[in-house]
């Protein structure tokens, strides 16, 4: 609908459904009318407009009542019955305050076109803003036309190799509606949860419109730029942006409109595939995973075939390859390890005459890309700037501590093409691999309950095993400020050569305030700022290490050492409203070059998290964390017990009144605690692990309580860790 020249209103009837009974026509359509520059919103209406009219030969007359305006359409139907054109008149609008809103108009232009019914098998892709082109197959069903402004659309989509859904083949359900050419579909997981959206009304995921149009054979094509959004555990949202979003194109199975002009295939795929549409969808690659390798291992190489799949048989010119060897701002930025400056992944191709230059591919031609993986680190040198224990979750073997957690090392191959079936001309493959450290901790985390000043927890033991093929030297104890803190502050600034032994082999660090600057070449200086575990009032650490067989020890292959760690709350920690979240650092002799012996590439890192509960009169024995090990799926473990004791010596002692114990994960909780625990009394909590999934399967128990006479609800946490098999 052409807007009037006086700009008294814009918009109008946008699309819906009509029914014809002999010469009579009736139906409904979506409408939206507004006045430019009206910030008050008084001159704006939207909703569903009733339509009546008639058809005589190829002459059509329609009347739509849209909010406060009446639109009268006169025109003609095309010979193929697929379009209508003509002029329309409009009455003056009525604003929300009852006054006039917009002027009466005559003789303005309008047009309409028929939208094909969508249904049956489809194939196509979603193309993320990051460049990953994910093939899709599916089915759609459109409900019958009953003359409403919209009708329902249901169906399913199968994503092939979509990392946001956590498996190579994942089918989701679709439910939504179509009005005119605008389609909105909710993406529903097999658990019945909405995890995404196609189309923009209602615009809950900050995505654009999805449009239905006729293709060359008269059937439908669903397309749109930035028209889908997905939120899952693997692809979390940062409002208002979805976890993943991008372009889409779906077409009938035999149509070629949604076939991209190039594709990336694994090395064992047969190229060119026949027939192209079917095998293109089934064989194209979105990710490349390497096996877990010990750091410094000989490279493992994988091959990708880049092919011209243009259904029009055109030569693709101006192609180029870009290589991003890191993960951006999350961790491991850039191509180099943060230990030795060496790349974890390398890329080589025979596509271009010189690396990085443009090249061409003729119809159904291909070239070869080789990617090699030789991990130079297992996890970041320092904990991330985000508090809350982020570092161990990024270190093997604890990568699955959250659903869909990414591997420790990632890179991305991007092929840039001047041609694409959508607006995105980047075609990416996500590359991942795990670097396994020679020195492996027995547990990723030690959890301690609450303790009062002058009290200590039961000791907990963590061991380290050299799983490499050569000895590893743990640095000895140095006269470092973490053991002898400066009087004016706990911040330690060390500047020393990479090979220096000025730092301790074992120390406890407050990770959230750590920072590192690396020179990037062998022998460069590292500047590391640590905030050590040290209390200024008592001059003692909160986590006290004893029975230390690790410091200064040379571990032979398969040899282990251990530490005994006790939580002794110091005055500052006991006054905090939240618990501590620190890291155990272990430093070994660094490797400066390939000829070094008895060294380890990732020679200083934080593989074990040390966490405590906030201050409370409740004591937990033997600890606030329970390790269940590996268990077959569907089979319950023997129960593990934890004792709760109401300490009468605690400065905030009083009768503990429980307000509920909430258990998460594949764990069953039983207890004999009753409603209250008096000072000096105790009760027992028993937990059973019965995994329903394969892989790391954590859970927790939130103990909600009040300490009488206060009515403030407090929380203590028990952490459970197990692995399903």
Helices and strands as residue ranges (DSSP letters): E 10-21, E 24-34, E 44-56, E 59-66, E 69-77, E 83-90, E 93-94, E 100-101, E 105-113, E 119-128, E 133-142, E 151-162, G 163-165, E 167-179, E 182-188, E 194-198, E 210-214, E 220-230, E 244-252, E 262-266, H 276-283, E 287-289, E 293-294, E 300-308, E 316-324, E 345-349, E 359-361, E 366-373, G 392-394, G 399-401, E 409-416, E 426-433, E 435-436, E 439-441, E 445-448, E 460-466, E 472-473, E 491-497, E 506-509, G 511-513, E 515-518, E 525-531, E 543-546, E 554-555, E 560-567, H 571-574, E 581-587, E 604-612, E 618-621, E 625-631, E 640-646, E 656-664, E 667-671, E 676-677, E 682-689, E 695-696, E 699-707, E 714-724
